């Protein structure tokens, strides 16, 4: 997938006026699009057509958007942008934890929406050839992370699979351990601005991955006013 005008965007939004605003904006910027007023219609369409990015409203008439996210997680590989009128941190965190790549709160500016769509499309671009990448498995603080499969293995051997966004964030830390990384560096220029607080939620979500099973994620440290740091020795094999 790449950031090209012909990318296909699915819009899942029951408010007809908002749906027209989003699809009209996508059309002006050259994106193909399809609109769905219910979560059920969207899920049925996925059996025959998978988009490059889906823009998902949380307040759908037939099912909660969070339920849609749960059904998508682990089954499909495409970008997910939550567009919600719920200006609530809990909903944002929950959406990211369920696999969304980003969120935007209504009302939003059309150009902000397009910037976030482009950001997500860039994340899903094909990775460089294998010979241009570092070796595939990172070892740190008793943990292992496999780049190719996104598998995270705990010190006691419990396996978990990270989402694409989580894997990209962890790789950024693993490639530069014991260095303070700013939000710009962690986002690799992908998001709207360096002050976008969604990176804080992503770091929090990644920490929770490490804390499962009674482990500690304290080696991902917050450096107030500067960014974040992975305080661990990392080796690759």
Buried (B, 14 or more C-beta within 10 A) or exposed (E): BEBEEEBBBBBBBBBEEBBEBBBEBBEEBEBBBBBBBBBBBBBEBBEEEEBBBBBBBBEBEEBEBBBBBEBBBEEEEBBBBBBBBBEEEEBBBBBBBBBBBBBBBBEBEBEEBBBBBBBBBBBBEEEEEEEEEEEEBBBBBEBBBBBEEBBBBBEEEEEBEBBBBBBBBBBBBBBBBEEEBEBBBBBEEBBBEBEBEBBEBBBBBBBEBBEEEEBEBEBBBEEEEEBBBBEBEBEBE
